[in-house]
Amino acid sequence: MTEPLAPFAGQVRQRRRSLRLTQDQLADLADCSPRFVRALESGKRSVRLDKLLDVLAALGLELSAQPRRVP
């Protein structure tokens, strides 16, 4: 996995597994391709936001934004 998205990708994969879904089943639920799900779970650096939101919705997850912590 690539570093920046590795934790996010791991959360998506963990949630999918906890729901006992295959990547193909998740792709069907999110109306995207299994290839997209594989790319997302492997931490691909660029993914389409609309498809990402569809996958998150299918998993019962949401995306949020927070201010960065300044060291």
SELUMSE-502086 format. One line per field, with one value per residue: residue number from 0; residue in three letters; x, y, z of N, C-alpha, C in turn. Coordinates in Angstrom, 3 decimals. Atoms other than C-alpha are relative to their C-alpha. Layout:
REM SELUMSE-502086
k = NUM/... .
r = ALA/... .
n.x = X/... .
n.y = Y/... .
n.z = Z/... .
ca.x = X/... .
ca.y = Y/... .
ca.z = Z/... .
c.x = X/... .
c.y = Y/... .
c.z = Z/... .
END
This chain:
REM SELUMSE-502086
k = 0/1/2/3/4/5/6/7/8/9/10/11/12/13/14/15/16/17/18/19/20/21/22/23/24/25/26/27/28/29/30/31/32/33/34/35/36/37/38/39/40/41/42/43/44/45/46/47/48/49/50/51/52/53/54/55/56/57/58/59/60/61/62/63/64/65/66/67/68/69/70 .
r = MET/THR/GLU/PRO/LEU/ALA/PRO/PHE/ALA/GLY/GLN/VAL/ARG/GLN/ARG/ARG/ARG/SER/LEU/ARG/LEU/THR/GLN/ASP/GLN/LEU/ALA/ASP/LEU/ALA/ASP/CYS/SER/PRO/ARG/PHE/VAL/ARG/ALA/LEU/GLU/SER/GLY/LYS/ARG/SER/VAL/ARG/LEU/ASP/LYS/LEU/LEU/ASP/VAL/LEU/ALA/ALA/LEU/GLY/LEU/GLU/LEU/SER/ALA/GLN/PRO/ARG/ARG/VAL/PRO .
n.x = 0.831/-0.715/0.041/1.031/1.351/-0.020/0.959/1.352/0.232/0.147/1.321/0.990/-0.126/0.438/1.459/0.559/-0.156/0.871/1.338/-0.105/0.218/-1.143/-0.200/1.007/1.296/-0.033/0.079/1.405/0.764/-0.405/0.142/-1.301/-0.661/-0.881/-1.333/-0.039/-0.082/-1.371/-0.905/0.251/-0.539/-1.457/-0.540/-0.281/-0.091/1.046/1.256/1.111/0.695/1.374/-0.020/-0.422/1.165/0.926/-0.544/0.162/1.423/0.333/-0.597/0.515/-1.044/0.073/-1.235/0.089/-1.188/-0.329/-1.203/-1.239/-0.658/-1.266/-0.927 .
n.y = -1.185/-1.262/-0.503/-0.939/0.557/1.343/0.179/-0.100/1.233/1.064/-0.114/0.458/1.457/0.592/-0.100/0.941/1.348/0.164/0.216/1.260/-0.255/0.109/-1.225/0.004/-0.333/-1.426/-0.724/0.037/-0.865/-1.389/-0.291/-0.314/1.224/0.655/-0.595/-1.209/0.416/0.490/-1.155/-0.753/0.757/0.092/-1.313/-0.806/-1.411/-0.817/0.700/-0.933/-0.292/0.484/1.452/0.207/-0.242/1.125/1.149/-0.281/0.123/1.431/0.587/-0.680/-0.907/-1.340/-0.744/-1.282/-0.835/-0.637/-0.829/0.684/-0.343/-0.669/0.470 .
n.z = 0.000/-0.054/-1.363/-0.435/-0.068/-0.595/-1.103/0.551/0.756/-0.986/-0.621/0.983/0.094/-1.269/-0.072/0.971/-0.551/-1.162/0.554/0.741/1.414/0.895/0.766/1.063/-0.595/-0.334/1.264/0.420/-0.895/0.195/1.428/0.594/0.456/-0.969/0.181/-0.822/-1.405/-0.219/0.014/-1.226/-1.133/0.082/-0.309/1.198/-0.366/0.617/0.257/0.230/-1.243/0.036/-0.199/-1.380/-0.857/0.197/-0.739/-1.432/-0.324/0.006/-1.209/-1.184/-0.476/0.586/0.112/-0.698/0.077/-1.264/0.089/-0.315/-1.265/0.209/-1.040 .
ca.x = 0.000/1.062/1.756/-0.755/-3.875/-2.817/-4.799/-7.895/-7.601/-7.213/-10.402/-12.374/-11.029/-11.643/-15.238/-15.911/-14.560/-16.515/-19.668/-18.525/-18.576/-16.301/-14.818/-17.181/-20.214/-19.167/-18.681/-22.234/-23.648/-21.731/-22.435/-18.762/-16.264/-14.409/-11.261/-12.133/-12.651/-9.301/-7.554/-9.171/-8.211/-4.660/-4.277/-4.304/-3.370/-6.071/-9.638/-12.878/-14.598/-18.103/-17.218/-15.435/-18.555/-20.677/-18.378/-18.415/-22.209/-22.486/-20.271/-22.186/-19.201/-18.871/-16.089/-15.375/-12.936/-11.179/-8.683/-5.108/-3.314/-0.451/2.600 .
ca.y = 0.000/3.554/5.410/8.309/6.231/3.017/3.614/4.635/1.645/-0.626/0.715/0.111/-3.441/-4.178/-2.939/-4.963/-8.091/-7.463/-7.363/-10.609/-9.133/-10.055/-7.298/-8.327/-8.117/-4.678/-3.509/-4.628/-2.834/0.356/0.192/0.288/-2.194/-4.801/-3.245/0.044/-1.727/-3.511/-0.241/1.530/-1.224/-1.276/2.432/3.831/7.480/8.788/7.548/9.167/10.872/9.965/6.271/6.459/7.932/5.156/2.500/4.184/4.416/0.722/-0.042/2.259/4.598/8.315/10.659/13.645/16.522/17.939/20.726/19.524/19.400/21.810/20.393 .
ca.z = 0.000/-0.541/2.679/2.684/2.077/3.804/7.034/5.070/2.742/5.737/7.317/4.136/3.843/7.532/7.358/4.199/5.855/9.060/6.927/5.284/1.811/-1.037/-3.149/-5.954/-3.656/-2.408/-5.976/-6.808/-3.758/-4.537/-8.283/-9.184/-10.565/-8.512/-9.963/-8.240/-4.908/-5.264/-6.115/-3.175/-0.739/-2.020/-1.273/-4.793/-4.567/-6.907/-6.884/-8.015/-5.116/-6.271/-6.431/-3.087/-1.485/-3.017/-1.525/1.875/1.813/0.950/3.951/6.292/6.593/5.975/5.016/7.227/7.196/10.229/10.717/10.742/14.028/14.088/15.845 .
c.x = 0.871/-0.230/-1.194/-1.395/-0.068/-0.983/-1.448/-0.367/-0.226/-1.361/-1.097/0.024/-0.525/-1.524/-0.658/0.055/-0.917/-1.451/-0.086/-0.374/1.280/0.159/-1.030/-1.376/-0.067/-0.117/-1.442/-0.852/0.277/-0.117/1.308/0.644/0.813/1.427/0.149/0.154/1.414/0.994/-0.141/0.630/1.517/0.661/0.356/-0.111/-1.100/-1.201/-1.089/-0.796/-1.421/-0.073/0.413/-1.180/-1.039/0.463/-0.184/-1.451/-0.416/0.528/-0.542/1.039/-0.232/1.369/-0.184/1.323/0.188/1.194/1.234/0.518/1.351/0.954/0.591 .
c.y = 1.242/0.625/0.893/-0.609/-1.372/-0.153/0.038/-1.279/-1.170/0.032/-0.485/-1.520/-0.683/0.022/-0.980/-1.417/-0.227/-0.215/-1.281/0.162/-0.270/1.349/0.094/0.389/1.486/0.835/0.032/0.951/1.477/0.444/0.522/-1.323/-0.636/0.551/1.261/-0.360/-0.496/1.152/0.816/-0.698/-0.140/1.363/0.842/1.480/0.869/-0.878/1.058/0.167/-0.537/-1.508/-0.348/0.175/-1.107/-1.227/0.213/-0.142/-1.467/-0.701/0.619/0.908/1.373/0.643/1.316/0.746/0.696/0.905/-0.819/0.443/0.617/-0.425/1.117 .
c.z = 0.000/1.369/0.341/0.168/0.661/1.160/-0.479/-0.739/0.945/0.678/-0.931/-0.087/1.268/0.121/-0.967/0.539/1.194/-0.426/-0.825/-1.475/-0.773/-0.705/-1.129/0.536/0.356/-1.271/-0.508/0.842/-0.253/-1.452/-0.611/-0.415/1.134/-0.087/0.852/1.472/0.309/0.063/1.285/1.196/-0.049/0.206/-1.203/0.348/-0.600/-0.320/-0.199/1.287/-0.004/0.226/1.431/0.947/-0.137/0.779/1.494/0.433/0.066/1.239/1.279/0.641/-0.619/0.019/0.735/-0.149/1.341/-0.207/0.378/1.356/-0.322/1.111/0.817 .
END
